[in-house]
């Protein structure tokens, strides 16, 4: 008899509107509590429910909106190894009710079901009916226990996944998530099953959600998502391992950091993946970081569509939009955009109340002929003097043009609008609109990130302020005259996605772009080739002199999107002293600047002075004078 339920309807409805954050590993966390791997973890839902409850609670508190039951191998064939094959229904119902209790109205519950073929040495001898019966027995109990969806995960054989899917469809009306584990071998290639073939096959069955879990880590799953996205309209799910485990002091340890993992979570969301979580090795810390990163995606989609409608003045004849002031008339910096090879230098605001060093540095840069100073807004989530206050002081004391960075991390849209209108009234019109670094990077890791909107949504909002409309599309008195800048990364891991987001920023209203530091001219050439079809806006190439070999290795290995060529690392390594390494770093930056100076599409340089050594900027600028 089929179990009929409407429990999954709300889950699918929410999934159709936005991405949902799932939990991470269950076994990893139970093992961390000191429960040995020789135990039957599925049985703990009855013998030690507090241990399982603690894991569920940790994930919900971290921000998970979809938690999976502790039933990964709670099928008859796997439980037989512990003499528990007669307790399938009891264990699955208990696990489902336990997860349901913890989830409350904060999260959905997915019933976890693994392949049954894993549990038998002679798995090839299992008949279709034996596997179907085992799946049906477990799925029936999970549905009876009150789960919102059935999650078929970590399957490596499509035929077995199909048997499990058919069993689920016969047993209940719950949504079914079908997830394969694929073998990624690097460079965008997979061994064996190919992502697009898997997606087409599962789509043809009628699965509700199609995805990949486990596998070898975030990058491989990301590559699979891109290829699956091209062949199916079904919601996709991504739940990777925290990288491949390594043996450390006799224990298997997963080395993908929460920050690295969360960065990929945002990439999944930007790609359009709907259900995002983790598998082996992922912890509540990983999920908490993912929750912070994903906040920037949620409001962005909603706000973008809202602004699009409100810009259609024929549908809103009562709204009179102000005419757009030409960029050259908005600020001195706007006047020179595209007219000369301009130079902008980044400056961190003071860490304390005295602006003396910022004023001194600004005078050095002014005397070097720098066109504008970029003032960061809580870069690396460090609390410093506000960018606006620093800009106002420099404007009054030094007289050089400033560009204030404005990030989405710390303010909701109400605070953003108030600050921006105030900045306009102060006559500081140059903006660099960015999403911002997560709080975990700084001194206040427990600070709450807002991320009501991401950089693309914020650019749209500010473009409307220039038209005399507030963030909700209603008219304000007058209009702002901001010059809108955006960031871009020519060394991004997924260059196609970076180009797509750059296009969206231009379409939203970006009028110039500053790039992340580039050390390989080939990367820059490839990026410029990829954006040839886009509307042209002034492009400033980022240059950051390397300070030491250690600094270069850190950037290359630890900072996503930063690629230091092997030959540059070798040059740094051959330098005999720290002073010599600094000289090599300056030379490499000069070479990069000289090579890009006359490149088609490059209109200026964005210099990151190493350790606030503004005098060193003069050595760089010699190559363009």
C-alpha positions in Angstrom: 0.0 0.0 0.0 1.4 3.4 -1.0 1.8 5.9 1.9 0.2 9.2 0.8 1.5 12.4 2.4 1.7 16.1 1.7 4.8 16.4 3.9 7.1 17.1 0.9 5.0 19.7 -0.9 6.4 22.6 1.2 9.9 21.4 0.7 9.7 21.4 -3.1 7.9 24.7 -3.0 10.7 26.3 -1.0 13.3 24.6 -3.2 11.7 26.1 -6.3 12.2 29.6 -4.9 15.7 29.6 -3.4 18.6 27.4 -2.3 18.2 25.4 0.9 21.2 24.6 3.1 21.5 21.0 4.2 23.5 19.5 7.1 26.9 17.8 7.0 28.3 14.4 8.0 26.6 12.4 10.7 29.2 9.6 11.1 32.1 12.2 11.4 30.3 13.9 14.3 29.4 10.7 16.1 33.0 9.5 15.8 34.1 12.8 17.2 32.0 12.1 20.3 34.2 9.1 21.0 31.9 6.5 19.6 34.0 3.8 17.9 33.7 2.9 14.3 33.0 -0.7 15.2 29.5 0.3 16.5 26.4 0.2 14.4 25.8 3.9 14.1 22.2 3.4 12.8 21.3 1.7 16.1 22.4 4.8 18.2 19.0 6.5 17.5 17.6 4.0 20.1 20.5 3.1 22.3 22.1 6.6 22.5 19.6 9.1 21.2 21.3 12.0 23.0 24.4 11.5 20.9 22.4 11.7 17.7 20.3 14.6 19.0 23.5 16.6 19.7 24.6 16.2 16.1 21.2 17.3 14.7 21.0 20.2 17.1 24.5 21.4 16.2 23.6 21.5 12.5 20.3 23.3 13.0 22.0 25.8 15.2 24.7 26.3 12.5 22.0 27.2 10.0 21.0 24.0 8.3 17.5 24.0 7.0 17.5 20.3 5.9 18.8 17.6 8.2 19.2 13.9 7.3 18.2 11.0 9.5 20.8 8.8 11.1 19.8 5.9 8.8 22.5 5.8 6.1 22.9 2.0 6.3 19.7 1.2 8.2 18.7 -1.5 5.7 18.1 -5.2 6.3 21.3 -6.3 4.6 23.6 -3.9 6.4 22.0 -4.4 9.8 22.4 -8.2 9.5 26.1 -7.7 10.2 25.2 -6.6 13.7 22.3 -9.1 14.2 19.8 -6.3 13.8 18.0 -7.2 10.6 14.7 -7.7 12.3 14.7 -4.1 13.7 14.7 -2.1 10.4 11.3 -0.6 11.0 12.0 0.3 14.6 15.4 1.9 13.9 14.2 4.0 10.9 11.1 5.2 12.6 13.0 6.2 15.7 15.7 8.0 13.7 13.0 9.9 11.7 11.1 11.0 14.8 14.3 12.1 16.5 15.3 14.2 13.5 11.7 15.6 13.3 11.8 16.5 16.9 15.0 18.5 16.6 14.1 20.1 13.3 10.8 21.5 14.6 9.7 24.3 12.2 13.3 25.3 11.5 14.3 22.6 9.1 13.1 19.9 6.8 14.0 16.2 7.4 15.4 13.9 4.7 15.4 10.2 5.1 18.9 9.0 4.4 19.1 5.8 2.2 22.4 4.3 1.0 23.1 1.5 -1.6 22.4 -2.0 -0.2 25.1 -3.5 -2.5 27.8 -1.9 -0.3 27.0 -4.3 2.6 27.6 -7.6 0.9 30.8 -9.1 -0.4 28.8 -11.0 -3.0 26.7 -8.0 -4.0 26.7 -9.0 -7.6 24.6 -12.0 -6.6 21.8 -9.9 -5.2 18.7 -10.1 -7.3 16.7 -7.1 -8.4 13.9 -8.2 -6.0 16.2 -8.6 -3.0 17.5 -5.0 -3.4 14.0 -3.6 -4.1 12.6 -5.3 -1.0 15.4 -4.0 1.2 14.9 -0.4 -0.1 11.1 -0.6 0.2 11.3 -1.8 3.8 13.6 1.0 4.9 11.8 3.8 2.9 8.4 2.7 4.2 9.6 3.1 7.8 11.1 6.5 7.1 7.9 7.7 5.6 6.0 6.4 8.5 8.4 8.3 10.8 7.5 11.6 9.2 10.4 12.6 6.9 9.8 15.4 4.3 11.8 13.7 1.5 13.7 10.5 0.7 17.4 11.0 0.0 19.0 8.3 -2.0 22.7 9.1 -1.7 26.2 7.9 -2.4 25.2 5.5 -5.2 27.9 4.5 -7.6 25.7 2.4 -9.9 22.8 3.9 -11.8 20.9 0.6 -12.1 20.9 0.2 -8.3 19.8 3.8 -7.8 17.0 3.2 -10.3 15.8 0.2 -8.2 15.8 2.3 -5.1 14.0 5.1 -6.8 11.3 2.8 -8.1 10.9 1.4 -4.6 10.4 4.9 -3.2 7.8 5.7 -5.8 5.8 2.6 -5.1 6.0 3.1 -1.3 5.2 6.8 -0.9 4.4 10.1 -2.5 7.3 11.9 -0.8 9.8 13.9 -3.0 12.9 11.8 -3.9 16.4 13.2 -4.0 18.7 11.0 -6.2 22.4 11.6 -5.6 25.3 9.8 -7.3 28.9 9.7 -6.2 31.2 10.4 -9.2 34.9 10.0 -9.6 36.6 13.4 -10.5 40.1 13.1 -11.9 40.9 16.8 -12.4 40.9 19.3 -15.2 37.1 19.1 -15.5 37.3 15.3 -16.3 35.5 12.4 -14.7 36.3 8.7 -14.7 33.4 6.3 -15.5 30.0 7.8 -15.3 29.7 11.3 -16.7 27.6 14.0 -14.9 25.5 14.9 -17.9 24.6 11.3 -18.7 23.7 10.7 -15.0 21.5 13.8 -15.0 19.7 12.9 -18.2 19.0 9.4 -17.0 17.7 10.4 -13.5 15.6 13.2 -15.1 13.9 10.6 -17.4 12.9 8.6 -14.3 11.0 11.6 -12.9 13.2 12.2 -9.8 12.4 15.5 -7.9 16.0 16.5 -7.2 19.1 15.4 -9.0 22.6 15.7 -7.5 26.0 14.5 -6.4 27.3 13.8 -3.0 30.4 12.4 -1.4 32.9 12.2 -4.4 36.3 13.8 -3.9 35.6 17.2 -2.6 34.0 20.6 -3.5 35.8 21.2 -6.8 34.8 17.9 -8.5 31.2 18.3 -7.4 31.2 21.9 -8.8 32.4 20.6 -12.1 29.6 18.0 -12.1 27.0 20.6 -11.3 28.0 22.8 -14.3 27.6 19.8 -16.6 24.4 18.6 -15.1 22.9 22.1 -15.2 23.2 22.1 -19.0 21.0 19.1 -19.5 18.2 19.2 -16.9 15.7 21.7 -15.5 15.3 19.7 -12.3 16.6 21.2 -9.0 20.2 20.1 -8.4 21.8 19.1 -5.1 25.5 19.3 -4.1 26.8 17.6 -1.0 30.6 17.1 -1.3 33.1 15.6 1.1 35.4 18.0 2.8 38.2 16.9 0.4 40.0 13.6 0.5 40.9 12.4 4.0 44.5 12.1 5.1 46.0 10.0 7.9 47.2 12.3 10.7 48.5 10.8 13.9 46.7 7.6 13.2 43.3 9.2 12.4 41.7 10.1 9.1 41.3 13.9 8.9 39.5 15.9 6.2 41.6 19.0 5.4 39.2 21.3 3.5 38.7 24.3 5.8 35.2 25.6 6.5 36.1 28.8 4.6 37.2 27.0 1.5 34.1 24.8 1.7 31.9 27.8 2.1 33.4 29.6 -0.8 32.4 26.7 -3.0 28.9 26.7 -1.4 28.5 30.2 -2.7 29.7 29.1 -6.2 27.1 26.4 -6.2 24.4 28.9 -5.3 25.6 31.3 -7.9 25.4 28.5 -10.4 21.8 27.8 -9.4 22.1 24.7 -7.3 19.1 24.4 -5.0 20.1 22.0 -2.2 23.6 22.5 -0.8 25.2 20.6 2.1 28.1 18.4 3.0 29.1 14.8 3.2 32.0 12.9 4.9 34.3 15.1 7.0 32.0 18.2 7.0 31.1 19.5 10.4 28.8 22.1 12.0 31.6 24.6 11.5 31.5 24.0 7.8 27.8 24.5 7.7 27.9 27.7 9.8 30.4 29.2 7.3 28.2 28.0 4.4 25.2 29.7 6.0 27.1 33.0 6.2 28.2 32.8 2.6 24.8 31.8 1.3 23.1 34.8 2.9 24.4 37.0 0.1 22.5 35.0 -2.5 19.1 34.9 -0.9 18.1 38.5 -1.1 20.0 39.3 -4.3 17.6 37.3 -6.5 14.5 38.8 -4.9 15.8 42.4 -5.0 17.0 42.1 -8.6 13.6 41.1 -9.9 11.9 43.8 -7.8 14.1 46.5 -9.2 13.6 45.3 -12.8 9.9 45.7 -12.5 10.1 49.1 -10.9 12.4 50.4 -13.6 9.7 49.9 -16.3 8.4 53.5 -16.1 5.5 52.8 -18.6 4.0 50.5 -16.0 4.6 53.1 -13.2 3.6 56.4 -14.9 3.4 58.1 -11.5 7.2 57.7 -11.0 9.4 60.2 -12.7 13.0 59.1 -12.9 15.8 61.6 -12.9 18.0 61.8 -16.0 21.3 60.0 -15.7 24.1 62.5 -15.2 27.1 61.6 -17.6 29.9 59.9 -15.7 32.4 62.7 -16.6 30.2 65.2 -14.8 29.8 63.2 -11.6 33.4 63.5 -10.2 37.0 64.3 -11.2 37.7 60.5 -11.2 34.7 60.0 -13.5 36.2 62.6 -15.9 39.4 60.7 -16.4 37.8 57.2 -16.8 38.7 55.9 -20.3 40.6 59.2 -21.1 44.0 58.2 -19.7 45.9 55.3 -18.2 44.8 56.0 -14.6 46.4 54.9 -11.4 44.5 54.0 -8.2 46.1 52.8 -5.0 44.4 50.9 -2.2 44.6 52.2 1.4 43.4 50.6 4.6 41.7 53.0 7.0 43.4 53.7 10.4 43.1 50.9 13.0 42.6 53.6 15.7 41.3 57.1 16.0 44.2 59.0 14.6 44.2 59.6 10.8 47.8 60.9 10.8 49.3 57.9 8.9 46.5 57.9 6.4 47.0 61.6 5.7 50.8 61.2 5.4 50.3 58.2 3.0 47.8 60.2 0.9 50.3 63.0 0.5 52.9 60.6 -0.7 50.5 59.2 -3.3 49.3 62.6 -4.4 52.9 63.7 -5.0 53.6 60.5 -7.0 50.8 61.5 -9.4 48.3 58.9 -8.3 44.8 59.7 -9.6 42.7 58.2 -6.8 43.0 56.4 -3.5 40.8 53.3 -2.9 39.7 53.1 0.7 38.7 49.6 1.8 35.6 48.8 3.9 36.5 46.4 6.6 38.8 44.3 4.3 39.4 40.8 5.7 36.6 41.5 8.2 38.9 43.7 10.3 37.3 46.6 12.3 38.9 49.9 11.3 37.8 53.5 10.9 35.0 53.7 8.4 35.9 54.2 4.7 33.6 57.2 4.5 35.2 59.0 7.5 38.7 58.3 6.1 37.7 59.5 2.7 36.2 62.7 4.1 39.4 63.4 6.1 41.7 62.8 3.1 39.5 65.0 0.9 39.7 67.9 3.4 43.4 67.5 4.4 45.0 66.3 1.2 42.7 67.1 -1.7 43.2 63.8 -3.7 40.3 61.9 -5.2 39.0 59.0 -3.2 37.0 55.8 -4.0 35.2 54.3 -1.0 34.6 50.6 -1.0 31.1 49.7 0.2 30.4 46.1 1.2 27.2 44.2 1.9 28.4 42.3 5.0 27.6 44.8 7.8 24.5 46.7 6.9 20.9 45.7 6.0 19.4 47.5 3.0 17.9 50.2 5.2 21.4 51.1 6.6 23.0 50.9 3.2 20.5 53.4 1.7 20.9 55.8 4.6 24.7 55.6 4.5 24.8 56.1 0.7 22.5 59.1 0.7 24.7 60.6 3.4 27.8 59.9 1.5 26.3 61.6 -1.6 25.5 64.7 0.5 29.1 64.9 1.6 30.2 65.0 -2.0 32.1 61.7 -2.1 30.8 60.2 -5.3 33.2 57.3 -6.3 32.1 53.9 -5.1 33.5 50.3 -5.3 30.6 48.0 -4.6 31.5 44.6 -3.2 30.0 41.7 -1.4 32.6 41.7 1.4 34.7 39.1 3.3 32.9 36.9 5.8 33.3 37.8 9.6 35.1 34.5 10.2 38.2 36.0 8.5 38.6 38.7 11.1 38.9 39.4 14.8 35.2 39.0 15.4 34.4 35.5 14.0 31.1 35.3 15.8 29.8 38.6 14.4 26.6 38.3 12.4 27.0 38.8 8.7 23.9 40.6 7.1 24.3 40.0 3.4 20.8 41.2 2.6 22.1 41.6 -1.0 25.3 40.8 -2.9 27.4 43.1 -5.1 25.2 42.6 -8.2 22.0 43.5 -6.3 23.7 46.5 -4.6 24.9 47.8 -8.0 21.3 47.7 -9.2 20.2 49.6 -6.1 22.7 52.3 -6.3 22.1 52.7 -10.0 18.5 53.5 -9.1 19.7 56.0 -6.5 21.4 57.8 -9.5 17.9 57.8 -11.1 16.2 59.3 -8.1 14.7 56.1 -6.8 15.2 54.5 -3.4 15.9 50.8 -2.9 12.2 50.0 -3.1 11.7 51.9 -6.3 10.0 55.0 -4.8 11.2 58.5 -5.7 13.5 60.4 -3.4 14.2 64.1 -3.3 16.8 64.7 -6.0 19.3 61.9 -7.0 22.8 60.8 -6.3 25.7 61.1 -8.7 27.8 58.0 -7.8 30.4 56.6 -10.2 29.8 52.8 -9.8 32.7 50.4 -9.7 32.9 46.6 -9.3 35.4 43.9 -8.6 36.5 41.1 -10.9 38.9 38.2 -10.6 40.8 37.2 -13.8 42.3 34.3 -11.9 39.0 32.8 -10.7 38.8 29.0 -10.4 35.7 29.0 -12.6 36.4 31.6 -15.2 33.1 31.0 -17.1 31.2 31.8 -13.9 33.3 34.9 -13.2 32.7 36.2 -16.7 28.9 35.6 -16.3 28.9 37.5 -13.0 31.0 40.3 -14.5 28.4 40.6 -17.3 25.6 40.8 -14.7 27.5 43.6 -12.8 27.8 45.6 -16.1 24.1 45.0 -16.8 23.2 46.1 -13.3 25.1 49.4 -13.8 28.8 49.0 -13.1 30.8 51.7 -14.9 34.4 50.6 -14.2 36.1 47.5 -12.8 39.1 46.8 -10.6 40.6 43.4 -10.8 42.2 41.2 -8.1 46.0 41.1 -8.3 47.3 39.2 -11.4 50.8 37.7 -11.6 50.5 35.7 -14.9 49.9 37.8 -18.0 48.5 34.7 -19.7 45.6 34.7 -17.2 44.8 38.3 -17.9 45.0 37.8 -21.7 42.6 34.9 -21.4 40.2 36.8 -19.3 40.2 39.9 -21.6 39.5 37.5 -24.5 36.5 36.1 -22.7 35.0 39.5 -22.0 35.4 40.9 -25.6 31.7 40.4 -26.3 30.6 42.5 -23.2 29.9 46.2 -23.2 33.2 48.0 -22.6 33.8 49.7 -19.3 37.2 51.0 -18.0 39.2 48.1 -16.6 42.0 48.5 -14.0 44.4 45.6 -13.6 45.3 44.7 -10.0 49.0 44.7 -9.1 50.3 43.6 -5.7 54.1 43.3 -5.2 55.0 40.0 -3.5 56.8 40.6 -0.2 58.6 37.3 0.3 58.7 33.7 -0.9 56.4 32.8 2.1 54.0 35.5 1.1 54.0 34.2 -2.5 53.4 30.6 -1.4 50.6 31.6 0.9 48.8 33.5 -1.9 49.2 30.6 -4.3 48.2 27.8 -2.0 45.8 29.4 0.4 43.9 32.2 -1.3 41.3 31.0 -3.9 41.7 32.5 -7.3 45.3 33.7 -6.7 47.7 32.0 -9.0 51.5 32.6 -8.8 53.3 31.2 -11.8 56.0 28.5 -11.1 58.7 30.7 -12.6 57.8 33.5 -10.3 58.0 31.2 -7.2 61.4 30.0 -8.5 62.7 33.5 -8.8 61.6 34.4 -5.3 63.2 31.2 -4.0 66.5 32.0 -5.5 66.7 35.4 -3.8 69.3 35.2 -1.1 67.6 37.5 1.5 64.3 39.0 2.5 65.4 42.3 1.0 66.3 40.5 -2.3 62.9 38.8 -2.3 61.2 42.1 -1.9 63.2 43.4 -4.9 62.1 40.4 -7.0 58.5 41.1 -5.9 58.7 44.7 -7.1 60.4 43.6 -10.4 57.6 41.0 -11.1 54.9 43.6 -10.4 56.7 46.1 -12.7 56.9 43.5 -15.5 53.2 42.7 -15.1 52.3 46.4 -15.2 54.5 47.0 -18.3 53.0 44.0 -20.1 49.4 45.0 -19.4 50.0 48.8 -20.0 49.1 48.6 -23.7 46.8 45.6 -23.7 43.5 46.2 -25.4 40.8 46.9 -22.8 43.1 47.8 -20.0 42.6 51.4 -18.9 44.5 51.7 -15.6 46.2 50.0 -12.7 44.9 49.2 -9.3 47.9 49.0 -6.9 47.9 47.2 -3.6 50.9 48.6 -1.7 52.7 45.8 0.2 52.3 46.4 4.0 51.2 50.0 3.4 54.6 50.9 1.9 53.3 53.8 -0.2 56.8 55.0 -1.2 57.3 51.6 -3.0 54.4 52.5 -5.3 56.8 55.0 -7.0 59.1 52.2 -8.1 56.1 50.6 -9.8 54.9 53.7 -11.6 58.3 54.4 -13.2 57.4 51.9 -16.0 54.4 53.9 -17.1 55.8 57.4 -16.8 
